[in-house]
Amino acid sequence: EQTSSPAVIVQLTSMTEGGAIKCNQYFPDSKDDATWVLNKDNIWNDNWRAKLSFESLEELANGAIEKRKLLLDVGGEAEPRIVWHLLYTRWPDYGVPTVDDMDSFFELMTISRDHTKPSNPRIIHCS
């Protein structure tokens, strides 16, 4: 459970590859996306609610990294939490990055480390 800010999520898969869905969309990815309401229907019966909104997008390492700043507004908290979402676009399905992609991969690791406090673990996932 991520209880403090900032949170860092590193995604090592594209949403789709070769026409197949590799990861469902779980965050708003542009200003055009409406704010997402989390647990709107109280499916866990805990009355926890939050809103997730898109703040900014920056492409880095010649498009290999998409760095999104999201804001998580948890009901009852004074300030929204920052969520950094880092999408690495060059990790192939059933493979590893090529030697040519090592610089961008090391940049991804540096960015994720720089945005993480020692007390907050990074969340890293693939497909």
FIDRENLO-417049 format. One line per field, with one value per residue: x, y, z of N, C-alpha, C in turn; chain; residue number from 1. Coordinates in steps of 0.1 Angstrom, whole numbers. Each point is the difference from the previous one (the first is absolute). Layout:
N
npx	c(X/...)
npy	c(Y/...)
npz	c(Z/...)
capx	c(X/...)
capy	c(Y/...)
capz	c(Z/...)
cpx	c(X/...)
cpy	c(Y/...)
cpz	c(Z/...)
cadena	c(A/...)
num	c(NUM/...)
//
This chain:
127
npx	c(8/-3/6/10/4/7/-8/7/-6/7/-4/3/-12/-2/-10/5/1/3/-7/9/-9/10/-7/-10/-7/9/3/-4/0/-10/1/-1/7/-12/-2/8/-11/8/-4/-4/-1/11/7/8/-11/9/-8/11/3/3/7/1/9/0/13/10/6/11/4/6/13/-2/-9/12/-1/-12/2/-9/-6/-4/-12/2/-13/5/-13/-2/8/8/11/0/1/13/-4/12/-4/8/-3/6/1/12/-8/6/-11/1/5/11/3/2/11/-6/-8/12/4/-11/3/13/-4/-7/10/8/-9/-2/13/2/-10/8/-8/11/-10/1/-5/7/-10/5/-5/-3/-2)
npy	c(-12/9/5/2/13/-1/-5/-10/0/-11/3/-13/3/0/8/2/-12/2/10/-5/0/8/11/-2/10/3/9/13/-1/8/13/-7/-8/-4/6/-10/-6/-2/-12/5/-13/3/-5/7/7/8/5/-7/12/1/11/-5/10/3/2/-10/2/-8/1/-11/1/10/2/-4/12/-3/13/-6/12/-8/4/-6/4/-4/-4/12/-1/8/-7/2/-13/1/-4/-5/1/-10/3/-12/6/-3/-5/-8/-4/-8/11/6/12/6/-3/3/-7/-4/10/-2/-13/3/8/-10/-8/9/2/-13/-1/10/-7/-8/1/-1/7/3/-13/-3/2/-12/1/-12/-7)
npz	c(0/-10/11/-7/-2/-11/-8/-3/-12/-2/-12/-1/-2/-13/-2/-13/-5/-12/4/9/9/4/1/9/-6/9/-9/3/-14/0/-3/-11/8/3/11/4/3/11/-1/-11/-3/7/-10/8/-1/-4/-8/-5/-3/-13/-4/-13/-1/-13/2/-4/-12/2/-13/3/-1/-8/9/5/6/5/5/8/2/10/3/12/-1/12/0/5/-11/6/-3/-13/-2/-1/-12/-1/-13/0/-13/0/-12/4/8/-8/-5/11/5/-4/6/-12/-4/-11/7/2/-8/-8/1/-1/-10/-4/2/-6/-10/-1/1/-9/-4/5/11/9/6/-13/0/-10/-8/-4/-12/-5/-10)
capx	c(-8/8/-7/6/3/-6/0/6/-4/8/-7/10/-7/-9/-14/-3/11/-5/-15/-5/0/10/-3/-12/3/-3/2/-3/13/2/-9/-13/-7/-7/5/-6/-5/3/-9/-12/-11/3/0/7/-8/9/-3/11/-2/11/-1/13/-1/12/6/9/7/13/7/15/8/-5/-13/0/-6/-11/0/-13/-2/-14/-4/-9/-7/-7/-10/4/14/0/7/0/13/6/3/8/-2/11/-3/12/-6/9/2/-8/-7/8/14/7/4/12/12/-2/-10/5/1/-13/-4/7/-7/-13/4/4/-12/-8/7/-1/-14/-4/6/4/-11/-11/5/-5/-9/5/-8/0/-13)
capy	c(12/12/9/14/5/-5/-14/-2/-12/-2/-9/-5/-5/9/-4/-11/-4/-9/-1/-7/8/-5/6/9/14/2/14/9/2/13/10/-3/-10/5/-5/-13/-2/-14/-6/8/-8/-5/-15/-7/4/6/14/7/6/8/5/0/9/2/13/4/-11/4/-11/1/-10/-1/-7/-13/2/9/3/7/4/-2/5/-8/8/-9/6/3/5/14/2/-12/-7/0/-13/1/-12/-1/-11/-3/-5/-8/-13/-9/-11/-12/3/10/11/-2/7/14/6/0/14/4/-7/6/13/-3/-3/13/8/-6/2/14/3/-9/2/-13/-7/-4/-9/2/-10/-3/-11/-3/-4)
capz	c(0/-1/9/0/-13/-12/-4/-13/-7/-12/-9/-10/-12/-7/2/-10/-9/-11/0/12/12/10/13/0/4/14/4/-11/-6/-6/5/-6/9/12/13/3/13/4/9/-1/5/13/-2/11/12/10/-2/-5/-13/-5/-14/-6/-12/-7/2/-11/-8/-6/-7/3/-7/-13/0/7/14/1/14/3/14/3/14/7/10/9/8/14/1/-3/-12/-9/-1/-14/-5/-12/-8/-10/-9/-8/-13/-7/6/-8/6/0/-3/8/-9/-8/5/-5/9/14/5/4/12/12/3/7/14/7/3/11/13/4/4/11/13/5/7/-10/-10/-14/-5/-13/-6/-14/-5)
cpx	c(9/-7/6/4/15/0/6/-4/8/-7/9/-7/-9/-14/-4/13/-5/-15/-6/1/10/-2/-12/4/-5/2/-4/14/1/-10/-14/-8/-6/7/-7/-4/3/-9/-14/-12/2/0/7/-7/9/-2/12/-3/12/-3/15/0/14/5/9/6/12/6/15/7/-5/-13/0/-7/-11/-1/-13/0/-16/-2/-11/-6/-8/-9/5/14/1/7/0/14/5/3/8/-2/11/-2/13/-5/9/3/-9/-7/8/15/6/4/13/12/-1/-10/5/0/-13/-5/7/-6/-13/3/3/-12/-9/6/-1/-14/-5/7/4/-11/-11/6/-6/-8/4/-8/3/-14/-7)
cpy	c(12/11/14/3/2/-15/-1/-14/-1/-11/-4/-7/10/-5/-11/-3/-10/-2/-6/10/-6/6/9/14/2/14/9/5/14/10/-2/-10/7/-5/-13/0/-14/-5/7/-7/-7/-16/-8/3/7/16/8/6/9/4/0/8/2/14/4/-13/6/-12/2/-11/-4/-9/-13/0/10/2/8/4/-1/5/-9/7/-10/7/2/5/15/2/-13/-7/0/-15/2/-14/1/-12/-1/-7/-9/-14/-10/-11/-13/3/9/11/-3/8/15/7/1/14/4/-8/5/13/-3/-4/12/8/-6/1/14/5/-8/3/-14/-7/-5/-9/4/-12/-2/-12/-1/-4/-11)
cpz	c(0/8/0/-14/-1/-2/-14/-5/-13/-8/-11/-12/-6/3/-10/-7/-10/0/13/12/9/14/-2/5/14/5/-11/-6/-7/6/-5/8/12/12/3/15/4/11/1/6/13/0/11/14/11/-1/-4/-14/-3/-14/-5/-12/-6/2/-11/-6/-6/-6/2/-8/-14/-1/8/13/-1/15/2/15/1/14/5/11/8/9/15/2/-5/-14/-9/1/-14/-3/-13/-7/-11/-9/-9/-12/-7/6/-9/7/-2/-3/10/-9/-7/6/-4/10/15/6/5/12/12/4/7/15/8/3/11/13/5/4/12/13/5/7/-9/-10/-14/-4/-14/-6/-15/-4/9)
cadena	c(A/A/A/A/A/A/A/A/A/A/A/A/A/A/A/A/A/A/A/A/A/A/A/A/A/A/A/A/A/A/A/A/A/A/A/A/A/A/A/A/A/A/A/A/A/A/A/A/A/A/A/A/A/A/A/A/A/A/A/A/A/A/A/A/A/A/A/A/A/A/A/A/A/A/A/A/A/A/A/A/A/A/A/A/A/A/A/A/A/A/A/A/A/A/A/A/A/A/A/A/A/A/A/A/A/A/A/A/A/A/A/A/A/A/A/A/A/A/A/A/A/A/A/A/A/A/A)
num	c(1/2/3/4/5/6/7/8/9/10/11/12/13/14/15/16/17/18/19/20/21/22/23/24/25/26/27/28/29/30/31/32/33/34/35/36/37/38/39/40/41/42/43/44/45/46/47/48/49/50/51/52/53/54/55/56/57/58/59/60/61/62/63/64/65/66/67/68/69/70/71/72/73/74/75/76/77/78/79/80/81/82/83/84/85/86/87/88/89/90/91/92/93/94/95/96/97/98/99/100/101/102/103/104/105/106/107/108/109/110/111/112/113/114/115/116/117/118/119/120/121/122/123/124/125/126/127)
//
